[in-house]
Amino acid sequence: MTETHGVSAQVKPVMILKVGGALLQCEMGMARLMEAAATIISQGQPLIMVHGGGCLVDEQLKANGMESEKLDGLRVTPEQHIPIVVGALAGTSNKVLQAAAIKAGITCLGMSLGDADMMTARVKDPQLGLVGEVTPNDASYLNFVLSKGWMPIISSIAISDQGELLNVNADQAATALTQLVSGSLVLLSDVSGVLDGKGQLISSLNRSQVNELTKIGVIEKGMKVKVEAALDVAESMGQAVQIASWRQAQQLIALCQGETVGTQIQPQNQ
């Protein structure tokens, strides 16, 4: 195997892996995913991991006598929830993933969307409270980290120009990071992809098919947010986005070798 050093690791487009909170509750799933990630990085494929941590946020809010609501699949985040949400995402979730990466032999860096001016952030909708919307800004720090062959592990906490800590939906954070580094996006969850009304995997979808399935209630809640984020990337960058499962981590290696896994979200003209 050819060893990659410095800028040579940048030959392949950066792969952005978005992982959900359910992964953090499955030690074996994390171990397998990080082993697959270590193999991929050793083959010269730069990787960025971006994560949420909804299960942990719910747990911590409950422990503090607070309850969380969702609006169109997005977590409403009032000001009094923010210290707990930030602690769960930028703190515990980030470090648990970092520990799993280090155990798999990956040199990694725990970060948030608020670091190094990589994102511009603002409040998305006052109805949602301190929920952020981010747009790509400066990739120079990320490019430096990737050029060293390290894997950034990025929590979906952003900071506005006014200094507000903001909770960003992790699928939407992954979209902005993909656009920032002109990478390819893989959204990983605990299901194998987008399933039809009978629980069968749908191998490919474009916007008009997504609209139809959303209308009849097959795509809803968290999967609706995920699919919309994937469509944003597919259409803005003219390339397919994968929605797959971290339960089959070995599929990621197949993906790097040009195979398709899970559901491919296609640009409309494909």
N, C-alpha and C positions, 0 to 999 in steps of 0.2 A: 504493500500500500504506500502510495506517495504521501509523504508528510507535507503539510501545508504550513507555511509561516507567513506572518505579516499580511501584506496586501494580497498575496496569492489566494488567500481564503475568500476574497471578494469576487472571484471569477464567476461563481454561480450567484443567481439572484437570491437575495435574503429570503428565507422562509419564516413567516410569522405564524407561530402556533398559539392559538388562544385556548386556554383550558378553563373549565368551569369549576365552581365551588365543590361539586360532588367528588371531584378527583381528590381533593384534600382529605376526604374522609375514607379514602381507600389506599392504604399504605402499599399494597401490592401493585395497584394500578399506577401509582406514582413511580414506584421502583421500575416497572416495565417501561413506562413512558420515558423516564430519564435514561435508561439503558439504550433505548432506541435513539434518543436524542444524541447520546455520546457517540454512537455508531455513525450517525448522520454527520455530526461535526467532524469526526475523524476522516470522513470522506471529502472534506473541504466544503461542506455546505454550511454557510453561516445561518444561525438560528437566533430568533428572538422569541421569548415566551412572554405572553401577556395573560394576566389572570384576573378573575373575579374572586369570589369567596362568599357567595350568598348564604350558604348553609351556616358558616361561621358567624356571619353578621347577624342572622336570625337568632342563633344561640346566645350571642353576646347581648343583643338587645333584650331578649327575654330575661336573661340573668339580671339585667338592670331595670326590670319592670316596664319595659317599653315594647310596643308592637309596631310592626312594619306593614305598610299598605303598598299595593302596586297599582299603577295606572298605565294601561296599555303595555303591560309587561315590564315597565320600568319602576324601580323602587323609589317611592316618595321619601325624601330625606330632609326632615325638618332640622333646624339648627341644633336642637338638643341631641339629635342622633349622631351628628357628625364626629365627635370625639371617638365614639364607639365604632362607627363604620371605618374611620381612618385607621384605628388601632387594629381592627380585624383584617383589613385588606393590606394596607401598607406595612403593617407590623407582622402579626402572626402568620397570615396566609403566605406572604412574601417569603418569610424566613423558613417556613415549613417546606416550601418548594425549593428554596435555595439549599436547604440541608439535604433534600433528596437528590438534587443535582450533584452536590459535592460528593455524596456517597457513591454516585455512579461515575465519579472521576471527571466531572465537568468543571472547568474553571468558569465561575459565573459571577454576576454582579446584580445585587438586589437594587431595584430602582422604582421610581414612580413617574407618572406622566408629568409631574411638576419639575423634573430635573433638567438642567442644562438648556432651558428655553426650547425644548423639543416641540412643545405644543403651546398654542394660544388657547386659553380656556375662558368660557363665560357660562353664566347660569342659563340652562337650556329653556326652562319654562317655570315662572314663579310658582305655578300650581304644584310642581314637583319638589319645591324647596331647593336645597343645595345640591341639585343634580347638574352636572356639567356637560357642556358640549365642547369638544376639542377640534381644533384644526391644525394640520401639520405646520411646523415653523422652521426648526433648525435641526438638521440631522448630523451635525459635525461630531458631537460627543458619541452618539450611537455608532457612527461609522468608525470612530477611533476604537471603541470597545470591540466591534466586530473584526477590525483589522488585526487585533491581537489574538483572534481565535476564541474569545470569551463569549459566553451566552448571557445577554441581559435578561433578567426576569423582572418584568415591569408590572406593578400594580396599577389598577385603574383609578388612582387618586390623582386629581389635577389641582392646580392652584391658579386662580384668576389674577389678572393684573392688579386687582384691588386687594389681593392677599387672602381671598376666600378659599378655604379647602372645599373641594368639590368632588362628589361621588359620580364617576362616569360609568355608564354601562360598559362592561368589559368587551362585548362584541363591537360596540361603536369605537372603543379605544383601539381595538385591534385593526379596525378599518382605517383609522387615522394613521396608525403606525405603518401599515402596509403602504399607504399613499406617501408617507414621509420618506421611506427608503426604497420606493418602487419595487416592493417585494411581491411574494406570492403568499396568499392567506389560506390557512387551514383552521377552521373552527371546530374544536373538539368538544364533545359532550359525552354524556353517559348513554346516548342512543346512537345507533349505527349511521344515522343520517336523517333525512326527512322521510317520514313514513306516510303511506296512504291510509285511507279509512279502514283498511283491513290489516294494518300493521306491517305491510310489505314495504321494503326500501324502494324509494324512487331514485333512479340513477342520475337523472338530469332534469333541471327545471330552468325556465326563463321567467321574466317578469309577468307575462300574461298568464302563464300556468300558475305562478305563485298567487296572483290576484284571484284566480278562479278557486284555488284550494283554500285561500283565506276566507273568501266569501261563503263557502259551504262549511267552514269551521274545522277543516282538516289541519290547517296551519294556524296555531293560536298561541297566545301568551308568550313564554320565553322563546319558543321556536320562531314565532313571528318576528321578534326583535332580531334574532340571529339571522334569519333568511333576509330580512331587509338590509342588515349590515353587509351581508354577502353580496346582495344585488348592487349596493352602492359601489363596492370595490369592483365587481365584475364589469359594471357599466362605465365607471370612471376610468378604469385601466384597460378595458377591452380584453379581459382574461377571466377564465373560469376560477371560481373559488370552491374549495372542498368543504363540505360539512361531514364530519366523520366522528368516530368514537375513540376515546383514549383507551377503551377496553381492548382494542385490537392495535396496540402500539406498533407492532411489527409492520402494519400497513403503511406507516409513515416511511419506512425504508423503501417499500414498494413504490410509494408515491414519488420519492426522490429519483427512482429509476424510470419514471415516466408512466407508471401505471395509474389508473384512476381508482379511487376508493370512496366509499360513502356516496353522498349526493353531490353532483357537480352543479353549482349555480352558474348559469351561463349569461353572458351579455345578450341583450334582446335579439340581436341580429344573428346569433349562432343557432 
